[in-house]
Amino acid sequence: MTTDDDRRVEERAAELLPEETSVGSDDPEAQAEAILAESDERQADRTAAPGNQVVEKRRSDETAPPNSA
């Protein structure tokens, strides 16, 4: 890893989201590195989705109308 990559991982490890910290981690930097690797993969391939998920693309006119409450 380059120095920029190291810094990026360190910054992400210091700023884990509440749902990421709630599950706990013995190695926040390894967790951050995995999160960033997945993010980079999705940036490189906009059709990529984690695991067995599928990316759905919809236009705004294909979504459900907002509740009028």
Summary of the structure (lengths in Angstrom):
residues: 69
radius of gyration: 16.6
end to end distance: 51.4
largest distance: 51.9
contacts: 114
relative contact order: 0.10
helix: 54%
strand: 0%
